[in-house]
Amino acid sequence: MKKRLLLLLSVLLLPGVLSGFRMAAAEYPWSNPFRLSNPEYKASEASLVADPFGYAHVFWAEELPNLQNVVQYARFDGQTWSFPIDIYLGNTNTPIKSISSAVDSNGILHVAWTEGLFRKFISYSRATDLNALSSQKWLPPINIRIPAETVRLQVDAQGTLHILFTRIDDEGRGVYYIRSQDEGKTWSTPLWLDPDLPPQLVPGFLNFALDQNGGLHAVWAYQDLETSGGDWVRYARSLDGGDTWEPPVTIARNSPGDAPLNGFARPVMAISGQTVHIVWAGGDLLYRNHRYSTDRGTTWSEPTRILGSLNGQAGDGMAVDGAGRVHYFSQIRFPKGIYHTIWDGDRWTPPALIYLIQASSTDPPIEGQVEAHSTFPVVRAGNQLILTFTDPPPDEKRGLYVMTRTLTDIPPQTAQPTPTVAPTATPQPTPTIPATPTATPTIPSPAPIEKSVPVSDTALWFGPAFSLAVVAVIAVAWSILRRRQ
């Protein structure tokens, strides 16, 4: 009799234990993932930007079956995603990489990318007016004919275009800066920001941001070709709009007493007011480390580990909301999933697990869940978080997905009226680059994921709590049975 009663209790209560994560997940205010890219093609990670007129914009590349690459664009108004359009179709066997986008004060969208098979060059395009949802609204790309591996684009309040890029070829390895003050017609001679880098190091993981005063800020990391590892996270700035750049400073480096770096340091940066935040991965298990500067990069805090024992690396992202809070996203483990934490002014909030992929190292991944690489966010209207992520890069049909959440503790920002902008003529570029760098088709509509389970940090506590409750109930039943003997 006792055994039968205990077995009955276990059968009745065990499903509740196993579904603890899912029950808690249903109450967390993130939308289910939505596949933004074509399900038949391989997509890249996204570049996101929000404008002051109430829209968020997403750009990405897709590889077609004939090995052509296409630049895709979609717009979000807070409730509905537009049908993705192709704004540029590349040549066969010339991959498109490293897409970067920006929006100016008139709402005009600007986008840059690198393109090529063995030797990549920078291309730039922009929309001719605010209605960018037609391929005809986009200017034919300008090939700037500057070799680059990765590219990052910003546009300031005066309409000046700023591009930061990396080179990994032996002729000019390093980080460079160019700008255009005439809508892309001409570009400055590249300025080499790190001519002191050792020959065995290759730059990558480039971040580029503007502050509220028009200052330019950059952070990147190096990979060591000799050790196949990582060494050095560096930061540089220009507080005069790109006229001059200060020498790079060290944020982290492989040195005695410091958390070791490897090829997955991948620093990310966000700027809120005068404060610059940088987060990178370091240590044997790739823990997250944080430094910040409250004076636009003049002085820096000591490194601090955040997120506790969570570790791993799949590409992180940061964004700033309308209250000036910094939101940080990362796919780490365990439990394995997308985590979200907020810098509320002087500390990071406990990380919330917003999307569960795998409960533990001994459990299989949850069926239907995306592996979630490149977790890149943007904030629309000051209080709506938009988070994109992808399948792992090797996936032949790598998808681009999006989740959204509206923050209830911040009112939405009032959208500015859209300005009237006269169409501009197609610019004819006349870029220059010295031999030695100076130092100082219609896409089908997106399909939703049918199986997706976003999970909050509440789930981390609900499962164990429920398990304890089950144990308590069984113990009480056992005690009653013993008394009756």
TAFENJO-V142056 format. One record per residue. N is the residue number from 1. RES is the residue in three letters. D_LAST is the distance of its C-alpha to the last C-alpha in Angstrom with 2 decimals. Layout:
<<N:RES:D_LAST> <N:RES:D_LAST>>
This chain:
<<1:MET:11.12> <2:LYS:10.34> <3:LYS:13.77> <4:ARG:15.45> <5:LEU:14.52> <6:LEU:15.72> <7:LEU:18.74> <8:LEU:19.55> <9:LEU:19.58> <10:SER:21.77> <11:VAL:24.14> <12:LEU:24.58> <13:LEU:25.16> <14:LEU:27.00> <15:PRO:30.26> <16:GLY:30.40> <17:VAL:30.20> <18:LEU:32.96> <19:SER:35.11> <20:GLY:34.97> <21:PHE:38.54> <22:ARG:39.89> <23:MET:38.29> <24:ALA:39.82> <25:ALA:43.04> <26:ALA:43.76> <27:GLU:44.43> <28:TYR:46.86> <29:PRO:50.47> <30:TRP:52.08> <31:SER:53.47> <32:ASN:52.49> <33:PRO:54.93> <34:PHE:58.05> <35:ARG:60.27> <36:LEU:63.73> <37:SER:65.51> <38:ASN:66.51> <39:PRO:63.62> <40:GLU:66.13> <41:TYR:67.73> <42:LYS:66.82> <43:ALA:66.84> <44:SER:67.41> <45:GLU:65.70> <46:ALA:66.94> <47:SER:69.40> <48:LEU:68.66> <49:VAL:70.76> <50:ALA:70.58> <51:ASP:73.68> <52:PRO:74.29> <53:PHE:74.87> <54:GLY:71.24> <55:TYR:70.88> <56:ALA:69.09> <57:HIS:70.73> <58:VAL:69.31> <59:PHE:71.34> <60:TRP:70.30> <61:ALA:71.81> <62:GLU:70.97> <63:GLU:72.13> <64:LEU:73.58> <65:PRO:73.58> <66:ASN:77.24> <67:LEU:76.37> <68:GLN:77.92> <69:ASN:76.15> <70:VAL:76.11> <71:VAL:75.47> <72:GLN:73.20> <73:TYR:72.93> <74:ALA:70.65> <75:ARG:70.50> <76:PHE:67.68> <77:ASP:68.33> <78:GLY:64.86> <79:GLN:63.55> <80:THR:65.33> <81:TRP:66.41> <82:SER:69.87> <83:PHE:70.58> <84:PRO:71.21> <85:ILE:74.86> <86:ASP:76.60> <87:ILE:79.12> <88:TYR:80.42> <89:LEU:80.48> <90:GLY:81.21> <91:ASN:82.97> <92:THR:81.41> <93:ASN:79.87> <94:THR:80.19> <95:PRO:76.67> <96:ILE:76.15> <97:LYS:74.09> <98:SER:73.28> <99:ILE:73.84> <100:SER:74.31> <101:SER:75.07> <102:ALA:76.36> <103:VAL:77.57> <104:ASP:80.57> <105:SER:81.30> <106:ASN:82.80> <107:GLY:79.70> <108:ILE:81.43> <109:LEU:79.09> <110:HIS:80.07> <111:VAL:78.49> <112:ALA:79.27> <113:TRP:77.98> <114:THR:78.94> <115:GLU:80.09> <116:GLY:81.17> <117:LEU:80.09> <118:PHE:81.36> <119:ARG:83.09> <120:LYS:81.65> <121:PHE:83.71> <122:ILE:82.94> <123:SER:83.35> <124:TYR:83.37> <125:SER:83.39> <126:ARG:82.96> <127:ALA:82.78> <128:THR:86.03> <129:ASP:84.47> <130:LEU:81.17> <131:ASN:80.35> <132:ALA:79.23> <133:LEU:77.38> <134:SER:80.29> <135:SER:81.42> <136:GLN:84.97> <137:LYS:84.12> <138:TRP:83.67> <139:LEU:86.63> <140:PRO:87.23> <141:PRO:85.66> <142:ILE:87.87> <143:ASN:87.62> <144:ILE:88.24> <145:ARG:88.89> <146:ILE:87.03> <147:PRO:84.71> <148:ALA:81.15> <149:GLU:77.63> <150:THR:75.71> <151:VAL:77.12> <152:ARG:76.04> <153:LEU:77.97> <154:GLN:78.39> <155:VAL:80.92> <156:ASP:81.92> <157:ALA:83.19> <158:GLN:86.77> <159:GLY:85.91> <160:THR:86.35> <161:LEU:84.34> <162:HIS:82.70> <163:ILE:81.40> <164:LEU:79.62> <165:PHE:79.29> <166:THR:78.57> <167:ARG:80.63> <168:ILE:79.29> <169:ASP:82.51> <170:ASP:84.48> <171:GLU:87.43> <172:GLY:85.73> <173:ARG:82.06> <174:GLY:80.64> <175:VAL:79.89> <176:TYR:82.74> <177:TYR:83.65> <178:ILE:86.10> <179:ARG:86.88> <180:SER:88.97> <181:GLN:90.66> <182:ASP:92.33> <183:GLU:89.49> <184:GLY:89.19> <185:LYS:92.89> <186:THR:93.25> <187:TRP:90.87> <188:SER:91.39> <189:THR:91.77> <190:PRO:88.34> <191:LEU:87.47> <192:TRP:85.55> <193:LEU:82.83> <194:ASP:81.66> <195:PRO:84.66> <196:ASP:83.16> <197:LEU:80.23> <198:PRO:80.09> <199:PRO:81.21> <200:GLN:77.87> <201:LEU:75.98> <202:VAL:75.60> <203:PRO:74.75> <204:GLY:72.13> <205:PHE:69.44> <206:LEU:72.08> <207:ASN:71.33> <208:PHE:74.05> <209:ALA:73.87> <210:LEU:76.17> <211:ASP:75.59> <212:GLN:76.66> <213:ASN:80.03> <214:GLY:80.89> <215:GLY:79.93> <216:LEU:78.91> <217:HIS:75.92> <218:ALA:74.89> <219:VAL:72.14> <220:TRP:71.66> <221:ALA:70.33> <222:TYR:71.89> <223:GLN:70.75> <224:ASP:72.07> <225:LEU:73.77> <226:GLU:73.90> <227:THR:70.20> <228:SER:68.81> <229:GLY:66.98> <230:GLY:67.59> <231:ASP:69.59> <232:TRP:70.63> <233:VAL:69.77> <234:ARG:72.95> <235:TYR:74.00> <236:ALA:77.48> <237:ARG:78.98> <238:SER:82.19> <239:LEU:82.64> <240:ASP:86.03> <241:GLY:85.14> <242:GLY:85.60> <243:ASP:89.04> <244:THR:87.70> <245:TRP:84.43> <246:GLU:83.19> <247:PRO:82.24> <248:PRO:78.59> <249:VAL:76.09> <250:THR:73.05> <251:ILE:69.60> <252:ALA:67.76> <253:ARG:68.93> <254:ASN:67.78> <255:SER:68.49> <256:PRO:66.84> <257:GLY:64.01> <258:ASP:63.61> <259:ALA:60.97> <260:PRO:62.50> <261:LEU:63.88> <262:ASN:64.07> <263:GLY:65.46> <264:PHE:62.78> <265:ALA:63.51> <266:ARG:64.67> <267:PRO:65.45> <268:VAL:65.29> <269:MET:67.09> <270:ALA:67.10> <271:ILE:69.46> <272:SER:68.69> <273:GLY:71.70> <274:GLN:73.02> <275:THR:69.81> <276:VAL:69.48> <277:HIS:66.04> <278:ILE:65.59> <279:VAL:62.30> <280:TRP:62.20> <281:ALA:59.86> <282:GLY:59.97> <283:GLY:58.01> <284:ASP:56.55> <285:LEU:54.03> <286:LEU:56.38> <287:TYR:54.95> <288:ARG:56.77> <289:ASN:59.35> <290:HIS:61.27> <291:ARG:64.60> <292:TYR:66.51> <293:SER:69.92> <294:THR:70.67> <295:ASP:74.44> <296:ARG:75.00> <297:GLY:74.51> <298:THR:76.54> <299:THR:73.72> <300:TRP:70.19> <301:SER:66.81> <302:GLU:65.10> <303:PRO:62.80> <304:THR:59.18> <305:ARG:56.27> <306:ILE:54.50> <307:LEU:51.38> <308:GLY:49.54> <309:SER:48.39> <310:LEU:49.21> <311:ASN:51.89> <312:GLY:53.96> <313:GLN:57.11> <314:ALA:58.08> <315:GLY:60.67> <316:ASP:60.07> <317:GLY:61.75> <318:MET:62.54> <319:ALA:63.91> <320:VAL:64.81> <321:ASP:63.94> <322:GLY:66.07> <323:ALA:64.64> <324:GLY:65.64> <325:ARG:62.13> <326:VAL:61.80> <327:HIS:59.23> <328:TYR:58.26> <329:PHE:56.61> <330:SER:55.50> <331:GLN:53.48> <332:ILE:51.43> <333:ARG:47.98> <334:PHE:44.88> <335:PRO:43.58> <336:LYS:46.88> <337:GLY:48.74> <338:ILE:51.41> <339:TYR:51.01> <340:HIS:52.92> <341:THR:53.73> <342:ILE:56.29> <343:TRP:58.69> <344:ASP:58.70> <345:GLY:61.61> <346:ASP:60.35> <347:ARG:57.13> <348:TRP:55.25> <349:THR:52.24> <350:PRO:48.92> <351:PRO:49.35> <352:ALA:47.97> <353:LEU:46.94> <354:ILE:48.77> <355:TYR:48.59> <356:LEU:45.88> <357:ILE:47.06> <358:GLN:44.41> <359:ALA:41.09> <360:SER:41.24> <361:SER:43.27> <362:THR:40.69> <363:ASP:40.44> <364:PRO:43.21> <365:PRO:45.56> <366:ILE:44.57> <367:GLU:46.43> <368:GLY:49.48> <369:GLN:49.70> <370:VAL:53.09> <371:GLU:53.36> <372:ALA:55.28> <373:HIS:58.24> <374:SER:60.98> <375:THR:59.18> <376:PHE:62.31> <377:PRO:62.25> <378:VAL:64.77> <379:VAL:64.56> <380:ARG:66.27> <381:ALA:67.43> <382:GLY:65.91> <383:ASN:62.32> <384:GLN:61.44> <385:LEU:60.08> <386:ILE:61.09> <387:LEU:59.54> <388:THR:60.78> <389:PHE:59.43> <390:THR:59.98> <391:ASP:58.49> <392:PRO:59.17> <393:PRO:62.95> <394:PRO:62.98> <395:ASP:61.53> <396:GLU:64.37> <397:LYS:63.44> <398:ARG:62.38> <399:GLY:61.72> <400:LEU:62.37> <401:TYR:59.67> <402:VAL:59.50> <403:MET:56.89> <404:THR:57.71> <405:ARG:56.19> <406:THR:57.83> <407:LEU:57.30> <408:THR:56.54> <409:ASP:57.46> <410:ILE:61.08> <411:PRO:63.54> <412:PRO:65.42> <413:GLN:68.93> <414:THR:71.70> <415:ALA:73.36> <416:GLN:77.01> <417:PRO:79.59> <418:THR:80.67> <419:PRO:84.15> <420:THR:87.07> <421:VAL:87.95> <422:ALA:91.06> <423:PRO:90.55> <424:THR:91.83> <425:ALA:93.79> <426:THR:92.35> <427:PRO:92.87> <428:GLN:94.71> <429:PRO:93.26> <430:THR:95.48> <431:PRO:93.00> <432:THR:94.10> <433:ILE:92.32> <434:PRO:94.11> <435:ALA:94.16> <436:THR:92.61> <437:PRO:90.10> <438:THR:91.10> <439:ALA:88.98> <440:THR:88.41> <441:PRO:78.54> <442:THR:76.17> <443:ILE:72.55> <444:PRO:69.90> <445:SER:67.72> <446:PRO:64.60> <447:ALA:61.27> <448:PRO:57.90> <449:ILE:54.89> <450:GLU:52.35> <451:LYS:49.38> <452:SER:49.15> <453:VAL:46.41> <454:PRO:47.69> <455:VAL:45.07> <456:SER:45.13> <457:ASP:43.88> <458:THR:41.13> <459:ALA:39.61> <460:LEU:39.29> <461:TRP:36.87> <462:PHE:35.21> <463:GLY:33.75> <464:PRO:32.07> <465:ALA:30.95> <466:PHE:29.37> <467:SER:27.64> <468:LEU:26.18> <469:ALA:24.97> <470:VAL:23.20> <471:VAL:21.49> <472:ALA:20.48> <473:VAL:19.03> <474:ILE:16.97> <475:ALA:15.75> <476:VAL:14.73> <477:ALA:12.88> <478:TRP:11.03> <479:SER:10.25> <480:ILE:9.02> <481:LEU:6.62> <482:ARG:5.29> <483:ARG:5.46> <484:ARG:3.76> <485:GLN:0.00>>
